[in-house]
Amino acid sequence: MTPLVVGAVLVAAVTHASWNALAHNIKDQLLAFTLVGFGGALCGLALAFFVPVPAKEAWPALGFSAALHVVYQLLLMRSFRLGDFGQMYPVARGTAPLVVTVLAAVFLQELPDAWQLTGVAVASAGLLAVALWGIRGRSGRAGAVGREASAPRKSPEPVARSGSSQRPASTGSVERPASTGCVEPAACSGSSEGPASTGSAEPAACSGSAEPAARPGPSEGPASSGPSASSPSASSRLPALIAAVATGLAIASYTVVDGAGVRASGSALGYVAWLMMLQSLVIPAYAAASRRGLLLAQLRPLAWRGITAGVLSLAAYGLVLWAQTRAPLAPVAALRESSIIAGAAIGALFFKERFGAPRVAASALMVGGIALMLHGS
């Protein structure tokens, strides 16, 4: 890989992360991908007037790739609906490079040299580390919330007698005394001392009764729900992760198909123009059929964001296809997925997601992988 190819793919990575962030930020994902498709189709149509038509040998790959891209977009829509951008994007993109390496070797007999293979492995390790750390971080937070929710409530202390100036006896634990039901923080019966809680769910009588509030026995009180408190979160993440991994497999599949197709086309720009026209109208057509007369009104306030994402999508993939005509598929795919780092930075800047030390380490691994790939060029 030459520095020019590396630079082009890195620009494509940032551009790709940007259009994905724009699409994710539109809550209705059908509207988002309708606008992305519309913008991509318009750009493809305009470009097709100025570039050569792909050679006939490329058309089978074009048709197959268009179908794979539609599947990819549907899976990406689903993963964005179900999960956070900072989690779904790294998982989807991080699974692709190693799969591309295997598929390119099997179907295209394209074997990277030792340096390039090592670079792909190092870069992929950094990408997968970002993805797995995102899952781990969210699992840990969900578990902490579950443990907090499952902790048994503290038993209330006896309330001081009416008129008494003494506080409840300490038992060695930090507990709130039972509420007196009064509006004022002082005791109802005229005592000027004693902390009276106003938020307890078991208020004691305000009449100064000498009887302490009933305390539940050792076997009483709410039962701890234990790990099950966090299990709904874990189970709700599973469909999102499955969709993200399936998205990564779709990415790997169309990458290899397009690698073969663009090399047979004779024109990377002609190939990407026709690919955008073929793939981009399926989701808008479905949206028009399902939303009917409501679609235009729903699209209008989101139009500039969605169409901008479509333009960025064509630019990003056009650069990648050009790079695939000048370098092996595996290192191009690994380098392209540095968009994960760009996506993490976008998540930190615009979605208030934490970048963190793990992503810094992953970025360092990515840089090391790129250096190894360049060494093998």
C-alpha distance (Angstrom), angle and dihedral (degrees) to the residues before:
residue distance angle dihedral
M1 . . .
T2 3.78 . .
P3 3.82 123.3 .
L4 3.82 88.7 -108.6
V5 3.81 91.6 57.4
V6 3.81 90.8 45.5
G7 3.80 91.3 51.0
A8 3.80 92.5 48.7
V9 3.80 93.0 50.1
L10 3.82 92.6 46.9
V11 3.83 90.1 52.4
A12 3.80 87.7 49.1
A13 3.80 90.1 51.1
V14 3.80 93.5 54.6
T15 3.81 91.1 43.8
H16 3.80 91.4 49.9
A17 3.81 93.3 50.2
S18 3.80 89.2 49.2
W19 3.80 95.7 54.6
N20 3.80 91.4 45.0
A21 3.80 89.7 52.5
L22 3.81 91.1 50.0
A23 3.81 90.6 50.1
H24 3.80 93.2 46.0
N25 3.80 91.3 50.9
I26 3.83 90.3 62.3
K27 3.79 104.2 84.5
D28 3.80 96.4 -151.8
Q29 3.79 100.6 65.5
L30 3.81 94.4 -168.2
L31 3.79 89.3 59.1
A32 3.81 90.7 44.5
F33 3.79 95.0 54.3
T34 3.78 92.2 40.0
L35 3.80 88.6 60.1
V36 3.82 92.5 42.2
G37 3.80 89.5 52.4
F38 3.79 92.6 45.9
G39 3.81 92.0 50.6
G40 3.80 92.4 46.3
A41 3.81 92.9 48.3
L42 3.81 92.6 49.8
C43 3.81 91.8 50.1
G44 3.80 91.6 45.5
L45 3.79 91.4 50.7
A46 3.82 92.3 49.4
L47 3.81 91.9 46.9
A48 3.81 93.5 48.3
F49 3.83 90.9 67.7
F50 3.80 91.7 62.2
V51 3.80 105.1 38.7
P52 3.83 134.2 62.6
V53 3.79 120.3 -89.8
P54 3.83 110.3 -108.3
A55 3.81 116.0 -98.7
K56 3.79 115.9 -97.0
E57 3.83 91.1 -110.0
A58 3.82 88.6 66.6
W59 3.81 98.1 54.1
P60 3.83 98.3 83.6
A61 3.81 88.6 53.8
L62 3.81 90.0 45.8
G63 3.80 92.7 54.9
F64 3.80 94.2 44.5
S65 3.81 92.0 46.0
A66 3.81 92.2 49.9
A67 3.82 89.5 55.6
L68 3.82 91.3 47.6
H69 3.82 90.7 49.5
V70 3.81 90.8 53.7
V71 3.82 89.7 51.4
Y72 3.81 88.9 47.5
Q73 3.80 92.3 51.7
L74 3.81 92.4 48.7
L75 3.82 91.2 50.2
L76 3.81 91.6 45.6
M77 3.81 90.5 50.8
R78 3.78 89.8 52.2
S79 3.80 95.0 47.5
F80 3.83 91.0 48.4
R81 3.81 89.7 50.7
L82 3.80 92.5 51.2
G83 3.80 104.1 36.9
D84 3.80 146.9 32.0
F85 3.80 119.3 -84.5
G86 3.82 91.2 -124.6
Q87 3.82 90.8 56.2
M88 3.81 104.7 34.7
Y89 3.80 97.7 44.6
P90 3.85 95.8 55.0
V91 3.81 92.9 45.1
A92 3.80 93.0 49.2
R93 3.80 95.1 46.2
G94 3.82 97.8 35.6
T95 3.80 95.3 59.8
A96 3.82 94.2 56.3
P97 3.85 108.5 70.6
L98 3.79 99.0 60.9
V99 3.81 91.3 43.6
V100 3.82 89.4 50.5
T101 3.81 89.7 51.4
V102 3.81 91.2 54.8
L103 3.83 95.7 42.5
A104 3.82 93.1 47.1
A105 3.79 90.5 51.1
V106 3.81 93.2 48.2
F107 3.81 101.4 41.0
L108 3.81 104.0 25.1
Q109 3.83 99.5 29.3
E110 3.79 86.8 -127.9
L111 3.78 108.9 152.7
P112 3.82 117.0 -179.0
D113 3.80 116.6 -139.3
A114 3.79 121.4 -108.2
W115 3.81 94.6 -91.2
Q116 3.79 93.9 48.7
L117 3.80 92.3 45.2
T118 3.80 90.9 50.9
G119 3.80 90.1 47.7
V120 3.82 91.2 50.9
A121 3.82 90.3 49.8
V122 3.83 93.7 48.6
A123 3.81 93.6 45.4
S124 3.81 91.4 46.1
A125 3.81 90.3 50.6
G126 3.79 89.3 56.1
L127 3.80 92.6 46.9
L128 3.80 94.1 48.1
A129 3.81 90.3 45.9
V130 3.81 89.4 59.3
A131 3.79 90.9 49.2
L132 3.81 95.8 46.3
W133 3.80 93.1 44.1
G134 3.80 89.6 53.6
I135 3.80 90.2 53.9
R136 3.81 91.8 45.3
G137 3.80 93.1 49.4
R138 3.77 93.7 51.4
S139 3.81 91.9 44.5
G140 3.80 90.4 52.5
R141 3.79 92.6 50.2
A142 3.80 91.4 47.7
G143 3.80 90.1 50.4
A144 3.80 91.9 50.1
V145 3.79 90.9 51.3
G146 3.79 89.9 48.6
R147 3.81 92.8 50.2
E148 3.78 91.3 49.0
A149 3.79 91.4 49.7
S150 3.82 92.3 47.6
A151 3.83 96.5 49.7
P152 3.84 111.8 112.6
R153 3.78 116.8 -111.9
K154 3.78 119.6 -108.2
S155 3.78 117.4 -105.3
P156 3.82 114.4 -113.3
E157 3.80 120.5 -111.0
P158 3.83 121.4 -121.9
V159 3.79 114.4 -86.8
A160 3.80 117.8 -116.9
R161 3.83 117.4 -104.3
S162 3.78 120.1 -98.7
G163 3.75 111.0 -77.0
S164 3.76 94.5 6.6
S165 3.77 118.2 138.3
Q166 3.77 93.7 -156.3
R167 3.77 126.4 102.9
P168 3.81 122.4 -134.8
A169 3.77 113.3 -79.1
S170 3.78 114.3 -97.1
T171 3.77 116.4 -113.3
G172 3.79 96.3 -171.3
S173 3.77 95.6 -100.7
V174 3.77 129.3 94.2
E175 3.80 103.5 -111.7
R176 3.76 136.2 151.3
P177 3.79 119.6 -119.0
A178 3.75 116.8 -120.0
S179 3.76 116.7 -83.8
T180 3.80 119.5 -102.5
G181 3.79 92.7 -154.0
C182 3.82 91.0 -121.7
V183 3.75 126.2 139.0
E184 3.80 93.7 -139.0
P185 3.81 120.2 67.2
A186 3.83 91.2 -125.6
A187 3.83 120.9 84.6
C188 3.83 114.5 -83.1
S189 3.76 97.0 -125.2
G190 3.75 96.1 64.9
S191 3.75 102.0 -87.6
S192 3.75 112.0 142.7
E193 3.78 94.6 -153.8
G194 3.79 140.2 54.1
P195 3.76 125.6 76.9
A196 3.77 108.8 -99.1
S197 3.79 113.8 -163.7
T198 3.78 116.0 -141.7
G199 3.79 97.4 -167.7
S200 3.81 103.9 58.9
A201 3.77 119.0 121.8
E202 3.87 93.0 -143.4
P203 3.82 107.2 56.7
A204 3.78 118.0 -168.3
A205 3.81 122.7 -138.9
C206 3.78 116.9 -80.8
S207 3.80 95.5 -143.9
G208 3.79 95.9 90.4
S209 3.78 96.7 -103.7
A210 3.79 113.1 -178.9
E211 3.76 92.1 -140.1
P212 3.79 113.3 98.9
A213 3.76 120.1 -129.2
A214 3.79 111.5 -86.0
R215 3.76 113.0 -95.5
P216 3.76 120.5 -150.4
G217 3.75 116.3 -115.3
P218 3.78 124.5 -115.8
S219 3.79 92.4 -86.2
E220 3.79 95.8 44.1
G221 3.78 132.5 84.4
P222 3.76 129.5 65.0
A223 3.76 114.8 -33.1
S224 3.76 115.9 -117.9
S225 3.74 112.9 -109.3
G226 3.81 91.8 -154.6
P227 3.77 118.6 -173.0
S228 3.77 92.7 -9.3
A229 3.79 89.6 76.2
S230 3.77 89.6 71.9
S231 3.79 97.2 35.1
P232 3.83 94.9 88.5
S233 3.80 88.7 58.2
A234 3.80 91.7 48.8
S235 3.78 92.8 47.8
S236 3.80 92.2 46.2
R237 3.83 90.5 53.4
L238 3.80 93.4 53.7
P239 3.85 97.6 74.3
A240 3.82 89.6 48.2
L241 3.81 92.1 51.3
I242 3.81 92.2 46.7
A243 3.81 89.8 51.2
A244 3.82 91.0 48.2
V245 3.83 93.5 49.9
A246 3.82 90.5 46.7
T247 3.80 87.6 50.8
G248 3.81 89.1 54.5
L249 3.80 91.4 52.1
A250 3.81 89.9 50.4
I251 3.82 89.4 50.7
A252 3.80 91.2 52.0
S253 3.80 91.5 48.1
Y254 3.80 97.5 51.3
T255 3.81 91.0 41.9
V256 3.80 91.4 60.9
V257 3.83 93.5 41.6
D258 3.81 91.4 49.6
G259 3.79 91.3 45.4
A260 3.79 89.2 59.8
G261 3.81 93.9 39.4
V262 3.80 98.8 49.1
R263 3.81 91.8 49.6
A264 3.80 89.6 53.9
S265 3.80 94.5 43.9
G266 3.79 99.6 72.0
S267 3.83 90.4 -139.4
A268 3.79 127.1 58.5
L269 3.82 91.0 -165.4
G270 3.80 92.5 49.9
Y271 3.80 90.4 48.8
V272 3.81 94.9 50.4
A273 3.83 92.1 44.8
W274 3.80 93.0 55.4
L275 3.79 92.8 39.5
M276 3.80 90.5 55.9
M277 3.79 92.1 49.3
L278 3.80 93.0 48.6
Q279 3.79 98.2 45.2
S280 3.78 102.2 34.6
L281 3.80 103.0 65.2
V282 3.82 100.4 57.9
I283 3.82 98.1 77.2
P284 3.86 94.2 40.9
A285 3.82 88.8 51.0
Y286 3.80 90.9 51.4
A287 3.81 90.9 47.6
A288 3.80 91.3 50.6
A289 3.82 91.0 51.3
S290 3.80 95.5 45.7
R291 3.82 101.2 39.1
R292 3.82 95.5 35.4
G293 3.81 112.9 175.0
L294 3.80 93.5 2.7
L295 3.80 96.6 63.2
L296 3.81 100.6 83.8
A297 3.80 93.1 48.2
Q298 3.81 90.2 49.5
L299 3.80 93.8 47.3
R300 3.80 97.7 46.9
P301 3.84 99.4 78.6
L302 3.81 91.8 45.0
A303 3.79 98.9 41.3
W304 3.79 101.1 106.0
R305 3.81 94.4 48.9
G306 3.79 94.8 46.7
I307 3.79 96.5 44.5
T308 3.82 90.7 46.5
A309 3.81 87.9 53.4
G310 3.82 89.2 51.5
V311 3.80 92.4 52.2
L312 3.82 91.1 48.0
S313 3.81 89.5 48.5
L314 3.81 92.2 57.2
A315 3.81 92.6 45.3
A316 3.81 93.0 49.1
Y317 3.77 96.0 48.7
G318 3.80 93.4 41.3
L319 3.81 89.4 58.9
V320 3.81 91.1 48.4
L321 3.81 92.9 50.0
W322 3.79 90.6 49.9
A323 3.80 89.6 51.2
Q324 3.80 90.8 50.3
T325 3.81 89.6 60.9
R326 3.82 89.6 57.6
A327 3.81 105.5 36.9
P328 3.82 140.5 31.4
L329 3.81 115.4 -80.6
A330 3.81 98.5 -121.3
P331 3.84 99.0 60.8
V332 3.82 91.2 39.9
A333 3.83 89.7 52.9
A334 3.80 92.8 47.7
L335 3.79 92.4 47.2
R336 3.79 92.0 46.6
E337 3.80 90.6 56.2
S338 3.79 89.9 63.5
S339 3.80 77.8 93.9
I340 3.83 82.5 89.3
I341 3.80 89.1 71.1
A342 3.80 90.3 46.0
G343 3.81 89.2 48.0
A344 3.80 90.9 51.3
A345 3.80 90.2 51.0
I346 3.82 90.7 49.0
G347 3.80 89.5 48.8
A348 3.81 90.4 52.0
L349 3.81 94.8 46.2
F350 3.80 101.6 40.6
F351 3.82 108.0 16.5
K352 3.85 95.5 39.7
E353 3.81 92.3 -121.3
R354 3.81 117.4 152.3
F355 3.82 116.7 -105.6
G356 3.79 96.2 -163.7
A357 3.80 137.5 172.1
P358 3.84 95.2 -70.4
R359 3.79 90.9 61.8
V360 3.80 90.8 47.0
A361 3.83 88.5 53.8
A362 3.80 90.7 46.5
S363 3.81 89.5 51.7
A364 3.81 89.4 53.2
L365 3.82 90.1 51.4
M366 3.78 89.5 49.4
V367 3.80 91.5 52.9
G368 3.81 90.1 48.4
G369 3.80 90.4 50.8
I370 3.80 91.2 51.0
A371 3.81 90.4 51.3
L372 3.79 90.7 52.7
M373 3.81 91.8 49.0
L374 3.79 90.9 51.0
H375 3.81 90.8 48.4
G376 3.78 89.0 57.8
S377 3.81 93.9 50.3
